[in-house]
Structures are given as structure tokens and as C-alpha cells.
Amino acid sequence: MTDLQLWDKGLRSIEKLLADIPESTREQFAELLAAYRLEKEALAAIVRQVDAETICRECAGKCCLNGKYRINILDLLALCAANTQLSPDFGQKPLCPYGTTHGCSLEPGFRPADCILFLCDALDGQLSIAAGSTLAVSEKSLRDLMRKATQLLGVPVAVPLLLWAEKI
């Protein structure tokens, strides 16, 4: 099965998973997704304070290579719940299929958790101690939200979508 076929299979399964969320937990899940997006936006904002744009441009996105496994189940659930379409380009290997020549095609709140959580040495070296501490708290919060979503849905939401699609 090709990456695009796996993506389509995973997307259909995610749409079904969203549709099958019991009415009694829909509001709780919607709140969880909103908190998940906000936490990712907060993490991205902290990193932007150290001029990540310049550092990343000079690096040319080495961390974005081979990114097809970055989007996890919860990331795609958030995109689908917000009616945000994503058309990955799996033909641009080794570049991330979710990126463009101008960087990530996704707003920070919808970027894969792996991408938001990753800090290269160049970025990490620019962070203040206070910013590093704030990042650690936000990372813990983001991981707690993933655990709560797993408990709520009964699906391991931190699993990369393409790997999950291979097994369903």
C-alpha cells in the first residue's frame, strides 16, 4: 500500500472515529482538542521568541526531513474536527509531505505534536532558563492531553497516523 493509500485509509478511519464519539463525550472531546491546539500554539510562541524563523531558515529544515510519520492520530482528529483539509505530498521525499518551500503548511495549533515538541540544539541554546521551564510544563500538559484523549477514545492517539493505518 502506498503512503497516499495509507493516508486515505487513516483519514476515513479518523472520520469514522469522530462520527462515533458518543454524544455524552463530544463536548469533553471538543474541549480537549481546543486545549491541545492552544498548548501547541503556546509552545510555538515560546520558540518564536528566540527568532526560530531565522535559525530554521539558515538550517533549511533538517528536522523536516522524512516527516511522513509526524502526524499522529490526535493531530488528524484535530484537523478533521476543525474541517481543515490537508493534502500531503508524499512525492517530495525526503522533505516532509506536510511542508512547502516556505515551511510548514499548517498553523502551529495544527502542526504535528512531534514537530512542536522538537527542539534542535541551535534553538535550545537560545532559550532562557525561564523559557525552557515553561516549555517543559507545556510539554507535560500536551502529553497529558494525549493521554486523556487515549482514555476517552480508547485509541492510542499518539501513534503516527500512517503506522496506525497499516494495522487497521
Secondary structure, DSSP 8 states (H G I E B T S, - for coil): --HHHHHHHHHHHHHHHHHTS-HHHHHHHHHHHHHHHHHHHHHHHHHHTTTHHHHHHHHT-GGGBT-TT--BHHHHHHHHHTT------TTSTTB-TTEETTEESS-GGGS-HHHHH---HHHHTTS-HHHHHHHHHHHHHHHHHHHHHHHHHTS-TTSBHHHHHHH-
